[in-house]
């Protein structure tokens, strides 16, 4: 028996309300609209989840909120300079998302994912909790049972390794090695 939509929604979506509201307060200038944005996002996520549960609920929630904010900016007849700055903060290119850009973004995401998987396990766990799940340094330390300074060191190490893997000469060598490995596997399969 699958869990009810309400139970799933409470556990996977409402659990992120505090971080969602922090994000909205940081991005959206008109704080009087924040409860409406939150509620509209919840409605959209709930309705979408009724059809199919998202694989990454927190990401889905925050993506939904970004789309809502972009929609609101587009609907405004008079676009103030502050609103344009807000849209730039969202990092949304409303009219410029071409198939080529989408493909390029997916390729970059795959590269990042491969680089992330190459991080040492402890470092990868710390970076994930800190940067993806948006936990505080203290929360990460408590969850993993390590010192806050260790969290800080792992995040710095992870950032350096990711930069090296993504942009350094070592990244090219690793990608070439992976490509050669894939080529060798195909050759072995053919033989």
C-alpha positions in Angstrom: 0.0 0.0 0.0 1.5 3.3 -1.0 1.6 6.2 1.4 -1.1 8.9 1.2 -0.4 12.1 -0.7 -1.0 14.1 2.4 1.5 12.1 4.4 4.1 12.4 1.6 3.4 16.2 1.2 3.9 16.8 5.0 7.1 14.8 5.1 8.7 15.8 1.8 7.4 19.4 1.2 6.2 21.0 4.4 9.4 20.0 6.1 11.2 22.6 4.0 9.0 25.5 4.9 11.6 27.3 6.9 14.3 27.2 4.2 11.7 28.1 1.6 10.6 31.2 3.5 14.3 32.2 4.1 14.8 31.9 0.3 11.7 33.9 -0.5 12.6 36.7 2.0 16.0 36.9 0.4 14.8 37.0 -3.2 11.3 38.6 -3.3 11.2 42.3 -2.3 7.5 42.5 -1.6 7.3 40.5 1.7 3.5 40.9 1.8 3.3 38.5 -1.2 5.4 35.8 0.5 2.5 33.8 2.0 0.7 33.9 -1.4 3.8 32.7 -3.2 4.3 29.9 -0.7 0.7 28.8 -0.8 0.6 28.9 -4.6 3.8 26.8 -4.8 2.3 24.3 -2.3 -0.8 24.0 -4.5 1.2 23.4 -7.6 3.4 20.9 -6.0 0.5 19.1 -4.4 -1.4 18.9 -7.7 1.7 17.7 -9.6 2.4 15.1 -6.9 -1.1 13.8 -7.2 -0.3 12.8 -10.8 3.3 11.7 -10.2 5.6 12.1 -7.2 8.7 14.0 -8.0 12.0 12.2 -7.5 13.6 15.2 -5.8 10.8 16.9 -3.8 12.9 19.7 -2.4 14.4 20.6 -5.7 10.9 20.4 -7.3 9.5 22.8 -4.6 12.2 25.4 -5.1 12.0 25.1 -8.9 8.2 25.6 -8.7 8.8 28.8 -6.6 11.3 30.1 -9.0 8.9 29.6 -11.9 6.1 31.3 -9.9 8.3 34.3 -9.3 9.3 34.5 -13.0 5.6 34.3 -14.0 4.7 37.1 -11.6 7.5 39.3 -13.0 6.3 38.6 -16.5 2.7 39.4 -15.7 3.5 42.8 -14.3 2.7 45.6 -16.8 5.3 48.0 -15.4 8.6 46.4 -14.7 10.6 48.3 -12.2 14.4 48.2 -12.0 14.2 46.4 -8.7 12.0 43.7 -10.3 14.5 43.2 -13.2 17.3 42.9 -10.6 15.1 40.2 -8.8 14.7 38.3 -12.1 18.5 38.4 -12.6 18.9 37.1 -9.1 16.7 34.2 -10.0 19.1 33.4 -12.8 16.2 32.7 -15.1 16.4 33.6 -18.8 12.7 33.8 -19.5 12.7 34.3 -23.2 16.2 32.8 -24.0 15.8 29.1 -23.1 16.5 27.5 -26.4 16.8 23.8 -27.0 20.6 24.3 -27.4 20.9 25.9 -24.0 18.8 23.2 -22.5 21.0 20.5 -24.0 24.1 22.4 -22.9 22.8 22.7 -19.4 22.0 18.9 -19.2 25.6 18.2 -20.4 27.0 20.5 -17.7 24.8 18.8 -15.1 26.1 15.4 -16.2 29.7 16.6 -15.9 29.0 18.0 -12.5 27.3 14.8 -11.4 30.3 12.7 -12.6 32.7 15.1 -10.8 30.6 15.0 -7.7 30.7 11.2 -7.7 34.5 11.3 -7.8 34.7 13.2 -4.5 35.8 11.1 -1.5 32.8 9.8 0.3 33.0 11.8 3.5 33.7 15.0 1.5 30.8 14.2 -0.9 28.4 13.7 2.0 29.3 17.0 3.6 29.1 18.9 0.4 25.7 17.4 -0.4 24.3 18.2 3.0 25.7 21.7 3.1 25.2 22.9 -0.5 22.3 20.8 -1.8 20.2 20.2 1.2 21.1 23.7 2.5 21.9 22.6 6.1 23.9 24.9 8.3 27.5 24.0 9.2 26.3 23.1 12.7 23.5 20.9 11.4 25.9 19.0 9.1 28.3 18.5 12.0 25.6 17.2 14.3 24.1 14.9 11.7 27.5 13.4 10.8 29.0 13.5 14.3 32.0 15.6 13.3 33.4 18.9 14.3 32.2 22.1 12.5 35.7 22.8 11.5 35.8 19.4 9.8 32.6 20.4 7.9 34.3 23.6 6.8 37.4 21.8 5.6 35.4 19.2 3.7 33.4 21.9 2.0 36.5 23.8 1.0 38.2 20.5 -0.2 35.1 19.6 -2.1 34.9 23.0 -3.8 38.6 22.8 -4.8 38.3 19.2 -6.1 35.1 20.0 -8.1 36.7 23.0 -9.6 39.8 21.0 -10.5 37.6 18.2 -11.9 35.4 20.5 -13.9 37.8 23.1 -15.1 41.3 21.9 -14.6 43.6 19.9 -16.8 43.0 16.9 -14.5 39.3 17.1 -15.4 40.2 16.7 -19.1 42.4 13.7 -18.3 39.7 12.1 -16.2 37.1 12.6 -19.0 39.5 11.3 -21.6 40.1 8.2 -19.4 36.4 7.7 -19.0 35.8 8.0 -22.7 38.6 5.5 -23.4 37.2 3.1 -20.9 33.7 3.4 -22.5 35.3 2.9 -25.9 37.2 -0.2 -24.6 34.0 -1.6 -23.2 32.2 -1.2 -26.5 35.1 -2.9 -28.3 35.1 -5.8 -25.9 31.3 -6.1 -26.4 31.7 -6.2 -30.2 34.5 -8.8 -30.0 
